[in-house]
Amino acid sequence: MKKYLVSFLLAIVVGLTSGCITKLNSTVSPGTNLKTLKKFHVVRLDADKRGIEKLISDRLNVMGYKATAGEKTAVPDDAEAIVTYQDKWMWDITMYMIELNVQVRQPKTDIAMATGHSLRTSLARKSPPEMVEEVLTDLFKK
């Protein structure tokens, strides 16, 4: 009986914690210092109807940078970097952002200078503005 109780409790713990996955990481290419960049343009993902590009540009502005958002064809001439992103959404009673990937790219070559990634499952979910903040904060501290 005791053996079954221990197995049952272990199964409950595994079940409760398996939905709490959080992963945050970022990488910056060698020789790249993001803090020297001042002007960014966030390119709207074609499929994005939620305004994530505005959340990213707003957060960059709050962080003290100058950022615009819009189409790739509308990149200002003085942009020092282009920011691209991919967002993934899931359903668990409500829709929530499970994953956000952000890339900071060179405007002329489109080569990624830095990437940031956040993954949050349902029980560890955050709002889109919070996920944008955590990715950008982690990315710019490197």
N, C-alpha and C positions, 0 to 999 in steps of 0.2 A: 504494500500500500504506500509506504514512504517513497519507494522508488518511482511510482507513478505520479505522486504529488510533486516530486522534484522535476520530473520530466515535463509535467503540465506547467509548472511555474517557469521553467526554462523556455518553453514554447511561447508563453505569453510575453516574456521579456524580448525574445527574438522578434515576435510579431509587432510589438510596439515600437521597437527601435529600428526596424527595417525601413520604416517610412520616414525616418529622420535624417536623410542623407543631405549633407551640406558640403559643397566643394567650391573653393575659391582659389584661383591662382592667376598669375600673370607673368609674362616674360617680356623683356625688353632686349632688343638686339644689341650686341656688343658695340660700344662706341656711341650709342644713342642716349641723349639726355633729354627726356621729355620736358623738363622744366625750362629749357631754353626756348621752347616753342610758345608762341603767344596767340596765334590766330588759327582757328580750326573751322572746318566745314564738315558737318555731319550729313552724310548722304542717306536720304530716306530709302529704306528697303521697299521695293515695289509692292510687295505683298502686305506691308505694314499699314493697317488701318487704325492702329492704337496710338500713334504719335510718339513712338519710342525715340525717334530722332530728335524731337523737341525736348524730351526728358533729358537726353544726353547733352544737347547743346545748352539747355538751361543749367544743368549741373556744372558743366565746364565754365559757364559764366559765373556761377556762384563761387567756383574755385579760383576765380581771378583771371581766367583766360577770356579771350574774345572768341565767341563761337556763333556760327550761323547754322541753319539747317535747311535742307531742301533737296532738290534733285541734283544728280551728278553733273548735269549740264549747267548748273547755276553756281559752280564753285567760284568764289571771289578770286580775283587775280592775286591778292595779297595773302591768300591762305597758305600757311606754312605746313599744314597737315590736313589730311582727309580722314575722317572717322567713318568706318563702316561697322555694321553690326548684324547679328542674326539673333532673333528671339524665338523661343520655342514655348508653346503653351500646351497645357494639359487640362483635363476636366476631372475634378474631384468635388462634387457638389456644386462648385463654381469653377469658372475658368481661372487659371492662375499661370503666371510665367514660371516655368520650371527651369529654364536655362537662358542665359544671356552671354553672347560672345561679342567682344568689341575689339576692333583692330584700328590702330593708328597707322596711317599710310603716308608715304611720300607722295606729294601731289603730281609730280611729273612722271614717276615710274610706277606708281601704284603698289610699290613693294611695302610690305608690313614692317614697321619699325618696332611695334609693340602689340601684344595681344593680351586681353583680359577675359576671364571666364568665370561665371558663377553658375552653379547647379544647386537647386533647392527643391527637394521633393515636397509633397503636400504638407506633411506635418512640420516642416521647417520653412515653409513659404514666407516670402516677404513681398511687399507691394512692388510694382515695377519701379517707382522712384527710389525705393530703398535698394533694390538690386542694382540699378544704375549707379547709385552713390557708392555702394560697396565695391563694384568693379573698378570704377574710375579712381576711387581713393587708393585701392590696392595697386593699380597700374601706375599712378603718378608718384607713389612713394618709393618706387624702385629706382 
